[in-house]
Amino acid sequence: MSALKARIAARALEEGFSAAGFCAPGAIPEAAARLSAFVAAGRHGQMGWMAERMGWRGDPAALWPEARTVIMLAEVYTPEADPRVVLAERDRGAVSVYAQGKDYHDLVKKRLKRLGRWLIEAAAKEGPAPEIKVFVDTAPVMEKPLGQAAGIGWQGKHTNLVSRELGSWFFLGAIFTTLDLPKDMAEGDHCGSCRACLDACPTAAFPAPYELDARRCISYLTIEHRGPVAEELRGLVGNRIYGCDDCLAACPWNKFAAAAREIGYRPRVGAPELAELAMLDDAGFRERFSGSPIKRIGRDRFVRNVLYAIGNSANLALWPVAGALCDDPDPAVADAARWAVARLAE
């Protein structure tokens, strides 16, 4: 099996993945308790799906009892420049790096399926054909703890995975298989005394190192949170209209970050003008962001975010743009528009 494992890892790199690691489904016994405490404290906010499938999410072995190995794959999307530069351009929207290109769900899943088909054919030449299941961020799988157990990286103080070879700009995918392959050693923590990611957070979303309160996280607020955002947080969002990269960008390990190989991750969205985005209707929004992960939050939530950014812009030229949406049919959009008008008036 060691030879097959080496061939799988080599094939993964040929397919375009940046790293591959192997662990047992039961390699993260501490995950269930951590998840339970996170949900019990209410730190998951409106992400009810975390609570609904805690049994599977906390124990990968329960998700598919027949699985004997989890193959974790990393795919780099490192930006070419510091994504925080756009935060100073207050009449433009800041979009998280991962969402500026094509939807990573589609790109990573296609690569996982190709690798999975190859794995089945390669293993079948030496014995019974194995079964596989592939996952990329849409199933109750805790990819980050599994990624650490598989030796790809460690969960940093910002709770995201960090690698000494890749930095922190990478997606994770998983292949569960009935093959019993040799396992890798888990990666240790290399954060040391550094707290750059914690200090970089605009909303103080980290109650302590290695802990996140999603209810204060800008990525959560602009993507997952439905309805109005708490007023005390709106001013801290700045011009971030979809996600936030501050804690990732602050990590010193990114000086070793590998370059992205997939051309699909090259920016298509960029830093669009807020005035233009605020005028999007539902059809225009869907056309503008076709094939982008941004599309999944819908026009209303997106325009709500844009209006918060307009309110934070200090640009009086955007006052009529916000004013035109004060009676928008969506209550959260109308509320955001009125807030933006009042804030600009100040």
N, C-alpha and C positions, 0 to 999 in steps of 0.2 A: 504493500500500500504506500510505502514511502516514495517509491518511484512514481506512482500515479499522482500522489500529492504534488510532487515537484513538477510534473507535466501540467497539472491543473493551474498551478501558480504561474508557470511560464506562459500558458495559453491565455490566462487572464490579462497579462501584460500585452500580449499580442492583440487582444481584442480592444485594448485602449484603457484598461483599468490601470491605476497607478500603484496599487498594492493589493495583496491578498493575504488573508490570515485564516487560521483554522482553529475552532474551539468546539467544545461539547455543548449541546443545548442546555445542560445543567450547570454551566460554568459561571453563572452570575447569581448565586444563591441570595446575595444581599439585595438584589434589585427589587424584589417584591415588597420588602419592608420599607425601603426608601420610597417607592411609588405610593404605598399606602399612607405614609406620613405626609407626603406631598399633597395628596388628595384630601386627607383628613384636615389639613391646615387650610384648605380652600385655595391653594396656590395655583391650581389648574384653571381657575376662572370659569369661563363658559365652555371649556373643552370637556364636555360631558363624556365623550367617547373614551377618555382616559379612565374614568371611573367604571364605565359600563363593561369594559373588557380587562379589568385589572388582573384577573386570574391568568389569562393568556399572556398579557403584556409582562407580568412579573415573573413568569416561568415559561420560557420558550419550549421546554420539554412538554408542557401541557398543550401548547398550540398544535403540535404534531408529535404524538408520542413515539411514532416509528422512526423519527429522525435520529441519527447517530452523530452527525457532524453539521456544524454551521460554518459555511465558507463566507467570510466577510470580505467585501470588495470596496476599495476606495477609488473615487474618481475625482480628480483635481479640477477646480474651476478658478484658479487663482487670478485675480484682476491684474491688469498691467500697471495700474497706478493706484495710489491711495484713494479709496472710495470716499473718504471724509472731506476731500477738497470741495465737493459740490455743496456741502453744508453751508458754505459762505455765500453761495449764489441763491439768495433768499427768494428770488422770483421764479426759481426752478424747483422741481421736485427731486428728492433723493430717493432712488430705488435701490433696494438691496442687490448686491452683486449677483447673487444666485438667480435673481428674477429678471436680469437684463437681457438674457438670451432666450433660447428655446427652453421649453419646459423640461427640466431634468428628469421628471418622472418617466417621460417617454424615452428619452435618450438612454438612461441607465437601465430601464427595464428591457429594452431591446438588446442591449449588450449582455445583460444577465441571461436572457433566454438563449442567445447564441452560445454563450459559454456553457449553459446548462445542457443544451442539445449535444454539444461536443463532449461534455463529461459523460453523458449517458452512453454515447457511441464508444468512447474510449474504454470505459469500464466494462461494457458488454463484451469486449474482445477478450477479457480476462476472467469473466465469470457472469453471473446473472446481472441483467440490466438493473441499475438502481432506480429509485424514484427520487424526484426532486420537487421542491417548491421554491419559487423566487419571490422576493419581497423588496419593495423600495418605498418606504415611508407611507404606505397606505394600509398596512395591516398592523395588528397589535404586537409589534416586534420592537424591543428596546435596542435599537441599532448601536447606540453609543456604548453602553456597557458591554455588549457583545464584541464591538470593535476593540475595546480595551482587552477583553479576555482573549481575543484572537491575535493580540500583539501589534495591531495597526497603530495605536496611539493610546493616550490616556485622557480621561475626562478632566479638563483643566478647571480652574476656579470659576470660570464662566459656564461650566457644565458641558461645554462643547468638546469634541474630540480634538486633540492636538497631537501632531506627529513630529518627531525630530527630523524626519526626512521630507515631509510634505507640507509642514506648517499646519494651518487650520482651515484652509479653503478647500474642502473636499466633501463630496457627497458620499453616502454609504448605501450599499445594497447588500442583500443577503441571499445565499442559496442554501436552503436546508436540504439534506440528502440522507438517504438510508445507508450510504456508504460509511463505514467506520474508518475514517482516515486519521493519521497521526495528528496530534494537536500541537499548536504553538504555545509558547509561554506568554502569559499576560504581560502587558507593558506596565512599567512602574510610573509613578508620578515624577514629573520633572519641572514642576512649577516653582519649587523652592519658596523663597520669601517674596517673590514677585506678586504684585497685585495690580498690574497695569490694566487688566481687563475690568476689574472691579471698579477702579477709579474712573475709568472711561465712560461708564454707564450714565447717560443723562438723567435717568429717572430713579437711580439707586434701587435697581431691581434685584440686587443680590443681598439678602439679609445677612449672609455670612459666606465665606469662601466655599465653593462647591454647592451652593444653594441658590435657587432661582425662585422668585415670586413672579410668575407669569403675568399676574394682574398689573404689574408695573413695567413690564417689558414692552418696548416700542414695537418689536416684531409681533408680539401677541396683540397689542392694542390696534395696530393697523391692519392685521390680517385675520385674526381669529375673533376678535371682540365685535359683537353685534350691538348696534344702538349707539347712543352718545358715549363718548369717553369722559371720564371724570374731569371736571374743569381744572382741578389743580395739576393735572398731567398734560393738558392740551398745550400749554406754553412750552413745555419741556420737549415736546415732539419735534419742534423746529420745522424744517421743511421735509422731514422724512414721510413719504406718502405710501411706502410699501416696504416694511421691514426696517432693520437697522443692522449696521455692520460694525458699530463702534468697538464692541468688546473683542470681536475677531481681529479687527484691524490693529488694535493696540497690542496684540500678543507679540513679544519679541521673537518667538520661534518662527514667525513668518519671514524672517530674514533668510531662512533656509527653504522657503516655500518653493515647491516645484511649479513649473509653468504648465498652464492648461494645454491639453493636446486636442481636445474636441472643439472644432470650429463652431459648433452649435451654441457654445457658451459665450461666444463673442457678443458684445453689447449690441442689441437692436433698439432698446428703449432709450438709453442714455439718460440725460437730465432734461426732461421735457418742461416746457413753460407751463406754469400753474394756470395762467389765464386760459390757455388752450384746453387743458385737461378739465377744468371746471365746467366747460360748455358741453361736454360729452353727454349724449343721451344713451339709452341702453344699447341701441343698435351701433352707434358710433364707438362705444366702449368695447363691445364684443369684436368689432372689426379691427379696432386699433390694437387690441391685445390678443388676437387670435394666435394660438400656439404658445402663449406665454403663461406662466403660473399665475400672473396677476389676474387673469381672466376669472379665476375661480371665486374671487371675493365679490364679483358683481359690481355694477356701476354705482349703486347707492353707497356702499361702504367705501369705495374708492374715492368718489367725489367728496364724501364726508372728510376723508383724510386730506384731500387737496384743499378743502376750505380751512382746516386747521392750519395748514401750511401758509395759506393766504393771510390768515389772521396773525401769524407770526412773522410775516414778511416785512412789516413796517413800510410797505409800499402803497401809498395812497392811490396809485393808479389802478390797483386791484380792488378798490372799494366798490365800484359799480359791478364788478364781476361777482363778488360775494352778494351784493344787494339783490342781484337778479335771481338768486336762489333762496331768498328768505321765505318764499311760499312754495318751495319744492314739495311735491307729493309725499316724498319720504320724510318722516319726522326727524330722523337723525341728520339728514342733509340740511333741512330747514333750520334746525337748531344750530348746526355748525356754521351755517351762513350768517345767522343773526349774531353768533359769538364773534365771527370774523369781522363783521361790520363794526360791532361795538369795540373790539380790540384795536382796529385800525383808527377808529375815531379818537382813541386815547392818544 
